[in-house]
Amino acid sequence: MKNKKNWKFKTTFAVVVLAITTMFVFLVCKKLEEPIRVYRELKTSFIALEKEHKRLLSGRNIRLWKTPTCDFFKNPDLNELCRAIAEVDERKFEELVERDLDLNEIGKGGMTVLFFAYMEGEYPGYIRLLAKGAKPDVPLTEKLEVLPLRIPVEVGETVMFAACRNPDDRRRFMLPALKHADNINLQDSRGHTVLHQLTALRGPTAESILFTIKDSGIDPMIKDKAGKTAREYAVGLAPQTLPIFDAMIEKANTKVDEAVSSERGANGLR
């Protein structure tokens, strides 16, 4: 009988101890929940910063946006290519680029793989895509949300226009795009060309970029919907660029004169 009572007492004691221990553990876990959450967020942030640092060291630019997790394209391989760009997975990127993919497939909002690479600051991949036939003159049909302090990318803008609007660390994206564009004189909804965009930058930046692209073949005499050329805007916005515009216009006029003379000569021979 005594042993039975001892067994009941021990059982009751064990249950009470277990209950107290469980409650204690629960309270401790509850107290640690917030510090653990903060720790996980900090760990994720440090990993992201480390990755971003590696990206910059390997020739990438800072991202303009928080990389979207959605799929832009119907072709799953193109979505995989975008993920390889976002994760700086060079092996996967090369493997996918070498496949027979339509790099100019237009996805949601007018997105292309080339524009995705631009938004990711993926300059090495951007150059590789251009070499594989990706076109830089495909306009967006939706505005892109960007990170704080970055200039938004508007509807109707191409990579060429976007690079003008984010000039400080993106000017190197412009010239390769112009060299591979089917239509370097593409106009946006306002009738602006890349040259019109540049005049809005003002200061040394506009002059520097304009000097870089002056021989790309852009027509300096195109008028926008307001009937004004880029040079006419430059008079008030970026007067230091006027000599470059004048040189471009003179060169364009010379080409026209040469073409007219050549045509007249050809007609005369007939």
Secondary structure, DSSP 8 states (H G I E B T S, - for coil): -HHHHHHHHHHHHHHHHHHHHHHHHHHHHHHHHHHHHHHHHHHHHHHHHHHHHHHHHTT----SS----S---SSHHHHHHHHHHHTT-HHHHHHHHTS---TT---GGG--HHHHHHHTT-HHHHHHHHHTT--S----SS-B---TTS--B-TT--HHHHHHHS-TTTGGGHHHHHHH-S-TT---TTS--HHHHHHTT-HHHHHHHHHHHTTS---TT---TTS--HHHHHHHH-GGGHHHHHHHHHHHHHHHHHHHHHHHHHHHH-
